[in-house]
Amino acid sequence: MQGPNLFALAWRNLWRQRRRTFLTLSSIALGMFFAWMFTGLGDANWRQMIDLAARMGGGHVTLQHAEYLESPTLSRSVPDAGQLAGLAADDPDVKRVVMRISGNMILASAARSQGAAFIAFDARDEDQDTLSVLEAIEVGEPWAEGQRGAIVLGAKLAERLRVGVGNKVVYTLTDKHGEIVQEAVRVSGLLRTGAPTVDSRLALLPIEDVRTALGYSDEEAGQVAVFLRDQRAADRVAARLGDRIATQNQTEVSAIPWHRLQPELAGFIAMKVGGTWVMEVIIMLLVAAGIFNTIFVSVMERMREFGILRAIGWSPGQLGRLVMAESAWLAAAGMVGAVLVTAWPYWYLNTVGVDLMAAAGVGADAEVAGIAMTSMMYVDIYPENALLIAMACVLATLLAGIYPAWKAGHVDPAETIRLV
């Protein structure tokens, strides 16, 4: 009997026990559904958190002074930041490049003083895609083109300073020469991100004002923030930019991927991703066990049939291939069922999403390592992860059929024909 006939016979054999086959296909489809959805939920959530961290910090890759990570002082600046920004923008994986200055300062109002972190940026070059906190500003445009002497404060920080929009505050910091400098600015806006750490500590300033206060040149910055099309390329891009910077003889500048600047967030995501994969392995093992049980029981029920086939000339290889063909049909039909079961829920969660906080009646967002986690749940699986799960399920199905196939191919015709 030729191969194509074996597959046709295998398909008919599966449906001799319709209920059992249907239950097996259901377990395959549901197993892949949960694996795809769990992975898609994780991929979307972690990508969103990483992108948000990049938009709140120094990008997916940060070009900064080589010693700034160990000793973050404003004297360790990047002198030729404009040139480096142009070099980074030429990389094919880079989406946008901006220059910033960030650090710590003391804010003082007429009522009290408070330590704060600041980000100085160019409002003409940046928007919500590069600096996420801009979307959380509660007043209009704080910096009209050419406006100077303005500051935006986190809402809780403003409460502690007892100031509001229109009030003056004085910020104090140490310039590039180690001298203490002070500047008076007017509060032009308040921001509320939902992350307590950010709302109680962050201030935004125009980069021109801070450059002047620190004694920086027009091309000087604290860091160059590099934003990528895909955050997973951070290590590769950092390595390439590091090599290019070295050719420019700027040995005092390093290219650092986001996970080195955000180790707490990177550790949290790595732990969660590991947990997701462990869960998926367990799901696949349960699916494989169910498939093995179905195929093995089917083989044991047909031992007399296999003995007769051996007696009329079937080889052990043909019987083994017949059972493996049944496993292959289960894998293929289960895959189709999984796609059908997953299609609508995946589309809905990918395009619309679900507001978990609203469903639970909770109004505040969660925070991890200073990064606000959105309450919206989306699913967006990386294509390679979806393919890997599908291949793992097919492989598990085929492996589950190996022993039953071996058992079917080694029947003893003289013994099994006498079975009732």
WOJO-V313859 format. One line per field, one symbol per residue. ss: DSSP state (A for helix, B for strand, O for the rest). phi: phi as a letter, one per 30 degrees, with the letter a starting at -180 (. if undefined). Layout:
# WOJO-V313859
ss->???
phi->???
This chain:
# WOJO-V313859
ss->OOAAAAAAAAAAAAOOOAAAAAAAAAAAAAAAAAAAAAAAAAAAAAAAAAAAAAAAOOBOBBBBBOOOOOOOOOOOOBOOAAAAAAAAAOOOOBBBBBBBBBBBBBBBOOOOBBBBBBBBBOOOOOOOOOOAAAAABOOOOOOOOOOOOBBBBBAAAAAAAOOOOOOBBBBBBBOOOOOBBBBBBBBBBBBOOOOAAAAOOBBBBBAAAAAAAAOOOOOOBOBBBBBBOOAAAAAAAAAAAAAAAAAOOOOOBBBBBAAAAOAAAAAAAAAAAAAAAAAAAAAAAAAAAAAAAAAAAAAAAOAAAAAAAAAOOOOAAAAAAAAAAAAAAAAAAAAAAAAAAAAAAAAAAAAOOBBAAAAAOOOOOBBBOOBBBOOBBOOOOOAAAAAAAAAAAAAAAAAAOAAAAAAAAOOOAAAAOOOO
phi->.deedddddddddecdbdddddddddddddddedddddddddeddddddddddddcbcidbccaedcdddbdbddcccdcddddddddddddddcbbbcbbblcaccbcdcabadacbbcbcddccbddcbddddcddcdddbdeidbicbccdeddddddhbbdjdcbccbacddcicdbbbcbcdcabbbcjcedddcbcbcbdddddedddidddccadacccccdbdddeddddddddddddddicddcbcbdedddbdddddddddddddddddddddddddddddedddddddddcdddddddddcjddeddddddddddddddddddddddddddededddddccibddddddicccddbbhicdddddcbbaddedddddddddddddddddcddedddddcdceddddddc
